[in-house]
Amino acid sequence: MLLNMKPLLTLSLMLCCALFMPVALSADATPGQAFASGWQSYQQQGNSLILSSPQGKVSLEYISRDSIYVHYQAKGVKQLPGYLLDEKRLDEKRQIGSKGAEQEFNLSVKATDKGLTFSSGTSAVVVQKSPFKLSFFHQGQLKLEEELGYLAGENSQEFRFKLSPREKLFAGGERVLGMDRRGFNLPLYNKADYAYEGRSEQMNYSLPGLMSSDKYILMFDNTARGSLDLGAAEKDVLHFAAGGGRSAYLVAMSDSFSGLTEHYTYASGRQPMPPIWALGNIASRFGYRSEVQAREVVAEYRKQQMPLDAIIFDLYWFGPDIKGHMGNLDWDRNTFPTAEQMVKDFDDMGIKTILISEPFVLTTSKNWQSGAEAGAFSLDEQGKARTFDFYFGHTSLVDIFSAAGQNWFWPFYQKQLDWGIAGFWGDLGEPEVHPADSYHFIQESGQKASADEIHNVYGHEWAKLLFNNFNRVSKDQRPFIMMRSGFAGSQRYGMIPWTGDVSRTWSALKAQVELSLQMGLLGLGYTHSDLGGFVASESFDSELYLRWLQYGAFQPVFRPHAQDEQLPEPVFHGEEVAARVKAALSWRYQLLPYNYTLVYENHSKGTPLMRPVFFEAGDKAISDKMFLDTQGYYWGPNLLVLPVTEPGVTALDYQLPAGNWFDYFTGKAYSGGQKGGKQTIPVDLDTIPVLVKGGAIIPHAPDMQNTREYSGDELIVHYWFDASVGESGFQLYQDDGLSRDYQQGDYTKLDLTAKAADQQLNFTIALAGDSKALSADKQLTLVVHNAPHFKEVYLAGKRLNTSYDQNSRQLKLALTFDGKPLTLSFR
């Protein structure tokens, strides 16, 4: 047992016990505080503690030392399956066995007459017996506590937690409300918000939980229609309510934000690495109406020598117009007569093809009858395929939860793979229309569930179906699965979300930073926008379009997409716009070694690619303003990006974080922190402000037209000299970019380390300890920015020739790295 648990128990039991207060429920619900009288017995089973009473039981399960899954199981209350936790992780833990789990987590239980403490090596759950209440501690510090805890009703699941006065809450998934969502009551029901701009309270991807500035994540494993009240009704009370579902939640805790995302994604699942081409330029519009048109678009990209890695086909691939064809799920041969050859021709150029699909099958489609006969659709109360009207026609909805629905739906995707399709785009997966009186059958549990009970997890299960089957049949490829809706933990199925049908306005552009940051904090690190805006505007605003795509160079996926009244592809907007977008794409492609390392960090630790400013600042440097900031964000650990979100901007005023900073494009130096004050950063149409931290090491690749040209054997390593930083480093990750061999350790890591002092620098290049040997020598160019005029540079006692530019203060030298450590000494 941990010695510091004794004061934790005393502290928790001294806390004032809240009296039961009725909570507004549905008319047929019977509210009550479950387990109010405590428990009669408890038992430790491996990494779980089971508390039993006449009212039911409560299980507390350590998923890791700092993440705990709580499941209240009141008698007579329906429980749907959990979807939050990573199934593979749970299987691994349970295979360890009871004694192994106790040893891994250093678990202990201490009980008194008034309660007990269930602790790991670093965290603890303190259980107050009467009235029953849970409190969560990390390193001896109270992080979170239930207020009334769990409230059980006939058709409701509710929880109440205390909020501390100053904490800020990043919560609810995709919404445009500002970074701090405290004081809002957020609806939990995935719902498209067409043509949203600078504010949106309900969108296509809601998340039933939050990250707190007090460094905990609370995520409810409940898929039903509900709400998340973050102190709106009662200032210091967090109230979760849902119309059924599962009465369970996960708490993750840490002493850093990076540790927090690591613990949370360890429990809910990590994003598998997408294929490297997903980081390239993707052509997309609503939509390419024929094979001839698609070939012309690709030819224009190649003519203008603008990089391109993939093309996406919207719904015209299966029908000549918008309505009446959804569910055909086959090429319209009148407009795509040699579609398979087109896909192969594109692939020969290094351009992958992705097709859209929807879970709606119109009664007019050629597949509705077979789906109805197979029992593949959601049902009405009479047990027949539920049909209803929506924008695209009279339709049914695939029952993605049932074995019948999955077995009927997957062969259409298998056929796409046989055509050479490289990725899937799932649209309308909220589902956009989901009648409340329709029903689904859950394969895993054998339960019948209403639409409202499982609505929010529909896209999650759709992604799971595609992910598992893709991996089963495509042994040497990585899946690409882009979807508009999902649930907490959908990242483990490779889901790449986007932010829905956004308007083409400046306020809509500004909202995109907030949306991606919020989602990334809670595991969905590839959330991105339709670059340039989706919804048609009266006229084309070239400045807005350009600023959106320049921002897109520093977001997870670069994919201009729009209705085709004003074409989304940059090759169709004149030489001036095309040249500036081409430059932005050049930045992105040259940053591929850095960006792909961010992909690996996300996969291995859950770290988002786009990070709020507070995420990278030390505790002492974090201010309240940083928690609210969406003007700037970190792209990885070393680049601070300031999107231009207003017209006619010639300068941006911004309070830089502490330290020395350098303009990524011009090299101009800036001083951060409060002493430096707000900095005025000049802006022109050629770039948006991007600043590099002093001491940063950022590997680049030569410019390219396609990610297929990238091998990693030729690199330009940029280092920004800063004597005040001292030691800094970057671990570069590389693999083949396409296969899943990285899961067996088939990758290379290079440790790049700088030790700087006044007029001195040691720079080391070495293979990381867990890296495989190099298959070929690497040709490296080291570029030292802000460099003093070093008199000499030595490698293993041998003086090297260098190139130094006095005006730019850049020093360059060429190196060959064969896997043996290199240490360069600059004096």
N, C-alpha and C positions, 0 to 999 in steps of 0.2 A: 504494500500500500504506500502511496505517496504521503510524505510527512505534511505537505502543505494542504492536504484535503481537509484536515480537522477545522481550521478556521473557515474554510469554504462552507462546510456544513453548518457551522454556527451562524455565519453571516446569512445564509439562505433562510434558516429557520427563524431568524429574528425579523425578517422582512415582514411588513404589514400585510396581513391576509385580506384580500379583497372579498367583499360580500357579493353573493350572486345578484346580478342585475339582469332582468329580462332583456332579451335582444330581439329586434324585429325579425321575424321569420315568415315564411309563407303561411297562409291561413290554416293549412292542414298539418302544420308542423307542431310538435310538442317539445319546446326547448327545455333543456335541463343540463346541469353541469355533471357530465359523466364522471364517475369515479370520485365524487365529492367526498366520500367517506374513506378514501384511501384503498389499501389493498389488504388481503388476508395472508397472502404468501408471495414469495418471489423465488426465482431460480435462475442461476446463470447458466447459459448454454453457449459455449464458445465465446464469440464476440458479442452476444446478446444477453440482455437481462429481461426476464419475463415477469411482470407483476400481474397477479391474478386477484379477482374479487368477484362477488356475486354479480356485478354489473358487466363483467367481461374481463379483458386483459389489455395490458399495454406492454409493447415490446420496445426496448431501447437497443439499437444495434450500431456498434462502431463499424463504419465502413473503412475508415482510416483512424489514426489517433486523434484527428481533429475534425472529423465529420461523423455525425450521429444521425441515424434514421429512426424516427419515432413513429410508431403505428398504434393508434387507439382502435380497439376492436370491441365496441360496445355490443352487448347481446341484442339481437333483433334489428341491428342497423346493417343494411346492405353494404358490402365492400366490393368495389370493382378492383381489377388488377392494378398494380403499380406500373408506371411507365417511366418514372424519373431515373431510376438507378440503372447502371450499366449491367446487363445480364452476365456478360463474360466476367466482369470483376466480381460479381456476387458468387458465381460458380467457383472461381478461383479461391475465394475466401472460404467457402463452405467445404471445399476439398481439403483445405488445410487441416480441418478437424478441430474439435473443441479445445484440446490442450494446446494445439499449435496457435490458435487464435489468441488464447490467453497470453501466451509467451510473446507473440508478435507485438501486441498492443500493450503489454504490461498491465493487464486489466486487474482491477480489484474492486471489491464491494465492501462498504462499511455501513452497518445499520445501527440505528438507535430507535427508541420508542417513537420519535417524532418524524423520522425520515431515514433516508439512506443516501450514500454517495457512490456513484458508479463512475470510476475514473480510469483513464488511460495514462500513459506517461506524461502527457501534456495537457489534456482536457478532462473535464468532469461534468457529469449531469447530477445535480442535486435534486432529489425527489422529496418534496414535502408531502407528508401523509394526509393531513386533514386540515383545510381542504386541499385536495390533490393539486399539485403544481410542480412544474419542471423549471429549473434554472440551469443555464449553461455557462460554464467558466472555461477560460483559456489562460494558461500560465497564472492561475490564481486570480484572474480578473473576471468579474461578472460581465458577460457579453449580452445576454438575452434572457428574459424570463417570461413565462406565461403570466397573464393576468388572471382571467378566469379559466384559461386553458381551453380544453375541448368542450364544446356544447353540442349535444346530440339531439337531433329532431328526427321525426319520422321520415322526412324527405329533405333533410339538410345536414350539412357538415360545416361546423363553424369553429374557429379558433380566435382567441384574443391574447395579445402580447402587449407588454409594456414598452413604451418608447421613452428613451432618455431625452431631456429637453433640447439638446443641441444637435442630435444626430441627424444626418441627411440621408435620404433614401433614394437609391438608384433602382428603379423598379418597373415591373409591368411589361417589359419588352418594348415593342415598337409603338411609340406614341411621340407626339411633338408637344411637350409641355414644359421644357426646361430640364436640366439635369436632375435637380432635386425634386422628386415627385411627392415629397411630404406635403400633407394637407389636401391631397386629391383622393377621391374615391374612384378607383379604376375598374371599369367593367372588364370581366374576364370572359370574353367570347370573341373568337377570331372572326373579324368582319372587315371586308375590304372597304377602304375609304377612297373612292374614286376622285381624282383631281384635287387631293388635299394640297395645302400650301404650307403656311407658317405655323399652323396649329392643328393638332388632331388628337382627340381624346381616346379614340378606339380605332385600331387598325387591324391588319391581317395577321399579325403574329403577337399574341399576348403571352406573357410569361407569368405564372402564378407565384411570384416571389420577388425577392429584392436583395440588393447588396447595401449594407449600411456603412456609413463613414466610421462607425465603431468597429469595423472589420469583422463582420459576420455576414454570411449569406443564409437566408431563410427561404426555402423553396417548398411549396406545397405540392405533394404528389396527387393532385386532384384534377381530373380532366373535364369536370362538369362546368356548365354555365355558372358564373358566380361573380364575385366582386372582391376587390382588395382595397379596403379603406385604410389609408395611411395617415390617420389623425384628422380626417375631415369631420367626422361626427363627434369624436372625442379627441382632444388635442394630443394626448399622450398615450393613445391606444391604437394598436394595429389590429384590425378586425378583418379576418378572412371568412367569407361565406360562400357556399356553393350548394346547388340543388342536387345533392347526392354525391356520387363519386367515391373517394377513398379518404379516410380520416388519417392522413399520414403527412409527415413533413421531414425535410432534411435540414440540419443545421451544420454549416461549415464555419470554422473559426481560424484566425491566424493573427500574427502581429504585423503582417504586411499585406498589401493588396495583391501583390504577385503570388504570395503564399495562399491567399484566399482563393483566387481563381484556380490555383493548382489543386487544392483540397477539394473544391467543389467539382471540378471536371474529373478528378480521380474517381469520385463517386458517381457522377452522372454520365461519364464517358468522354473520351478525348476524340477530337476530330482526326480521322485518318488523313494522311497526306493526299491531297488531290494531285492529279497529273500536272506536271510542270507547265504544260501548255495553258492551263487554267489561269496562269498569271499573265498571259499575253493578251493581245487585242482580240476581242470577239465582236464580229459583225452581227447585228441583230436589228430587226425592225418588225413592225406590225403592218404587213409582213411581206415576205418574198412570194410573189403571186405565181411565179413560174420558174421552171428550170432555166430558161433563157435569161430571165432577169437575175437570178442568183449567180449565174456564170458571169454575167456582165459586171455585177458588183465586185466579185472576186478579181476579175480582170482589171478593173479600175484601181483597186488597191495595188495590184502588182505593177500596173503602169506607172503609178505615182511613187512606187517603191516605199509604200507605207506598210509597216509590219502588220501581219495578220496571222492568227493562230487557230481561229475557229469561226464557224458561221452557225447561227441558230435560225431554225425555221419555225415561224409562228403558224397559226391554224390553217393558213392557205395550203399547206402541204397535203391536207386531206380533203379539201373542198374549194370550189372556185369563189365562194363568198363567205361572209361571216356566219350566217344563220343556216341551220338545217343539216349540217354535216358532222357535228361533234359526235364522236363515238365510232366513226368509220375506221380510224386508226390504220389507214393504208394510204399510199400515194394516190393522188388524183392523177391518173395516167394521161388525162387530156392535157394537163399543164406540166407534168413531170414525166415525160414518156420514157426517159432513160435515167431514172433517179439513181439507181444503184451505180451506174457508170459515173454519174456526176459525183457521188460520194467518194468513189475510188479516185477519180481525177483530183478532187480536192485533197484527199489524203496523200496522194503522190506529191502535192505541193507542200505538205506539212500542215494542211488546214483541216481541222476536225469538224465533223458535222454533228449537230445536236438538234433533236426534234422535240417540239412541245406535245404534251398530251394533257387531257383533263379527265377527272373521274366521272364525268357526266356522259351518259350514252343516250342519245336522242331516240325516241321511238321511230323516227324516220330513218335512222342509220341502219346499215346492213347487219349490224351486230346486236341490235337490241333483242331480237327474238331468241338468239342462242344464249344471251346472258340471262334472260328471264327463265328460260328452260333449265339453265344450270343453277338457278338460285343464287346468282351472283350479285343481285341488287339488294339495297335496303328494302324492308317490307312495310306494308301498312298493317293496320290492326287485324285485318282478315287473313294475313299471311301471304298476300300477293305482292308482286313487285310494285313499290310505291312510285307513282308517276306524278309529275307536277310541271308547271310551266315556269320558265325563267327566260332571261334575255335571248338565249340562243335557240330556244324551242321547247317542245314537250319532251320530258326527259325522265330517266331514272338515274340513281346514284350507285356506283359500285360499292358493295359492302366490303370495304378494305379490311375489316376485322375478321371476316369469316373465311373458313377454308375454301368454301365454294367461290367466294369473290376473288380470293387470291389466286386460286388455281385457274380461274377463267381469265383473269386480267394479265398475269405474267406472260403467257405465250405471245401476246402482242409486242411486248418489249424484247422477248427472245428473237422475234422476227426482225426487229430493228437492229439488234446486234448482228444478226446474220447479214443484214445489208451493209454493215460496216459503220453503223452509227456509234459515236464515241461517248455520248452523254445524253442524259435525260433532263427535260425541263417539265416539271409538274406545275400546272397553273390551276387557279380556282380551288385550291386544296384546303380552304378554310373549313368545310366547303362553303363556297360563296352563297349557295342556297341550300338549306338543310332543314326540311320541314320537321317541326317538333314532334309530330305524330308518326314519324317513321322510326324503324327499329333496326338494330344491328345484332349480329351474333358474334360474341368474342370467342375466338377459337381456343385461346389458352385456358380460359376458365369455364367455358361452356355456358356463359351467361347471356341473357338477352338484355340489351341496353337500349335506352331511348336515345334519340339524336342528341338531346341536350346533355345527357350524361357523358358522352364521349366525343362531343363535337370538337373540342380543342386539341384532341390527339389524333385527329384524322390524318393530317399531313404527315405526322410523325410515323404512323403505321404504314402509310404509302411509301415514305422514304425507306423504311425498314424492309419492305417487300422488295423494292428495287435494289437496295444495297446488298442484301443477303443473296439474292439470286444472281446479281451481277458477279459477285465474288465467287459464287459457286461455279458459274459457267465460263467466266473469263479469268483464267488463272494468272495471266501475265499482264493484266491491265488494272488501273485504278479507276474506280467509278467517278463520274461527274454527275451530281444530282442537285439541280437547282430547283428550289421550291419557294412558294410565297408564304406558306404557313407550316407550323409545326408546334412542338411542345418543348418543355424543358428537357434537355438531354438529346435532342434531335441531332446534335452535332456528331454523335457517335456513329450515325448512319451516313456520314459524309455530306450532310445537307448544306447547301450554299443558298442562304435566303437573300431575297432582295426586298426593297422597301415599298413595293407596290406601285400603283398607277399615279405617279406624282405629276403635278402641273409643271409647266415650263415658266416658272417665275423665280425672281430672286429670293423671295422668302422661302420657297420650296427648296432651293439649293441650300440655303442656310440650315434648313432642318436636317439635311442628310448627315451632318457630322454628329448631331445628337443621337440620331437613330442608330448609327453604326456603333457609337461608343456604348450606348446603353445595352445593346445586344451582345457586344463583345465581352462586357464585364460579366455576363451570365452565360458564357460558353459558346455563343454563336458568333465566332470570330470572322466569318466571311460575309457578313451582312453588307450589302452594297446597294447602290441605286442605279436606276435607269439613267445613265449619263446623258445630260442634255435635257432631261425631263421627258415624260411620256406623253402627256395629254396635249393635243394640238392647240397651238395658240394662233391668234389672228395673223401674226407676222413672225418671221424668224429674227430673233435677237442674237446676232453673231457674238456680241460680247458676253452675254449670259452663257451661251453655248460653249464658248471657249473657256470661260472660267470654270464651268462644270467639268469639262474634260481635263483641264489642268489639275483640278482637285482629284479627278479620277485616277491620275497617274500615281497617287499616293493613297489609294483605297484598295481593298482586297481583290476586287474583280474589275477589270476595265471593259465595260460593255455599254456603249451607246445604244439606246433603244427607244423607239418612239413610234407613234402613229405616223403614217407616211405622208401626211399633208406637207410637213417639212422634214426632209429625209434626215435620219439620225447619223448616217455615216459621214465622217469628216471629208471624205474624198469628193463630196458633192457640194461644197460650200465655198468654192473659189480658192485661188492660190494662196492668198494671205492667211485665211483660216487654216487651210490644209497644212501650210508650212509650220504654223505655231502648234497645231495638234501633233504634227509629226515630231516636232522637238520634244513635246511632252511625252510622247511614246518612246522617244530615244532615251529620256531620263529613266523611264520605267524599265526598258529592256536592259540598259546598262546596269541598273540596280538589281538585276536578276539574282546574282549570288547573295546579296544582302536580303532581298525579299524572300528567296527560297529558304534561307536560314530562319526567317520569321515564321515560315510555314512549319518548319521542324520544331521550333520553340512552341508553337501552338499545339502541335501534335503531341509533343512529349510532356508539356507542362500546362497546357491550357491557356497560355499567355495570349491575349488578343493581339492582332497585328496593329490595329488602331487603338491607341491608349489615351485615356484622359491625362491631362497634365499632372493631376495629383497621383496618378498611378506610378509615375517614375520619380516623384519627389520624395525625399526622406521625410519622416514624421515631423521633424523640427521645421522643415521648410514649407509644409502644407498650410495653406491659408484657406479660409472659408471660400474666398473667391475662386480658388483652384477647383473646388468641388463643383462650382457652377459654370466653369469655363467651357464654352463650345466654340470660341473664336479660334483657338488653336488646339492641336493634339499632337501626340507623338506617333510617328510612323516607325515602329520598332523602338529600340532603346536610344537611338542616336540622332534622329531627325525630328525637328519640330516644324510642323506644317501649319501655315496660316492661310486658309482658303480666302479668296476674295469673293464676298457674297453681296456686294452692292455695285451698281454701275458707276463708272467714271472715277474709280479709286486711283489715286496717285501715290498714296502713302498709307501705312497702317501704324497705329500706335498700339504697342503691346508691352505688358510687363513680363519680361522674360524670366524664366526660372533662374535660380542662382547659378553662377559660373560664367565662363567666357563662351561666346557663341560666334559663329562665322556664317556668313551668307553662303549657301551651298553653290550658288551660281557665280558670285562675284568675289568671294573671299573676304568681304568687308567684315570687320570685327565689331562685336557688340558686347556690352557688359550687362549681366543679368542680376537678379536679386533686387531687394528693396534699395540698396545703395546705388544700383545702376539706374533706378527709376524706369519709367516707361520709355521705351525706345521707339523712335520714328523710323520705320523701315520703308524705303522707297519702293514703289510698285510701277511696273510698266506692263504692257499687254503681252510681253514675251514670256513672263514667268509669274507664278505666285510666290510669295515669300516662303522659303524653306531654309531653316537654320540648322547648323550642325554643332553639337556639343564639343567644346574643347576636350581634346584627348580621344575623340571618337576614331574608330577604325572601321572603314566601310569598304568592303571589297566590291569591285565593279567588273563587268565583262565588256569586251569589245562590242560596239554597236552591231545589231543584227536585224534581219528581216523576219525571223521566226525563231521560236525557242528551240527548234530542232537543230539550229546552228550552234547551240551552247553545249560545250563539253566540260567546261570548268578547268581545262588544261592551260588556258591563257587568262590571266587575271591582272587587273590593275588595282592594287591595294592603296587606298587613300587614307592618310593619317593626318589629323589636325593637331599639330604640336601645341601643347599647353603645359608649361613647367609647373603651374599651380596644381594640376591634376595629379601629377606623380605617375602612378601606375594605372594603366587601362588595358583593356583587351577585348577581343571579339573571337568567338569560336565559329568558324565558317563550316557550314554543313553542305555536303554534296552527295548525291546518289544518281541513279540513271534517270530519274524523273518520271518514269512511266510504270515500272513494275512494282510489285509489292515485296520485292526482295529486301527492302529496308527493314521490314519487320523481323527478318532473321539476321540483322546486323550488317547487311551488305551496304555500307556507306563509308564515306571519308569525312573526317573532321580535322580542320587545321586550327591550331591555337595561334592566334596573332596577338602578341603582347608588346606593349610599349612602356618603358620606364624613362620618364622625362625629368630633367632638372635644368637649372640655368645653363644654357649653352651646351647641354649634354643630352644624349638620347641613346638608349639601347633598345633595339627592336628585334624581337625573336619570332621565328616562324618554325613551328614544329607540329608533327602529327599528334593528335590527342591519343590518350591511352587506350580508348576503346575503338580506335579507328582501324580499318583494314589498310594494308599496305597500298601504296600508289601503284596503279597499272602503267602510268606514264609520268615522265617528268612534267612539272608545271613551270611554265614561263611566266614569271611575275615581274611587274613593274611597280616599284614602290614610289608613291608620290607623297612627299611630306609637305603639308600646307602650313603656312605661318612659320616657316622654318627659319631659325637663325642661320647666319652664314657660317655653317660649320667649316672648319679648316680642313678636316680630313675624316674619312669614313673607312673603317676596317672591318674585314670579315675573316675570322680565324687568323688574325695577325697580318693579313694581306690588305694593303691599301687599295681602295676601289676608286674608279673614275665615276664622277657624278656630274649631273647637270643642274645648275642653280640659276634661277631667274630672279634677279634682284627686285624687279617691279612687282611680280606676283608673289614673291617670297615662297616659291615652290622649289623643292629639290626632288630630282628624279634619278633613279638608278634601276638597272635591269638585273634580274636574278634568275637562276635556275634552281628549282627546289626538287630534289629527288627523294624526299622523305626523311632525310637526315636533318636534325635541327640546325637552323642557321641563326646566329646572333650577330647583328650589325651594331657596331659602336660608332656613334657620331660624336666628334669632339670639335 
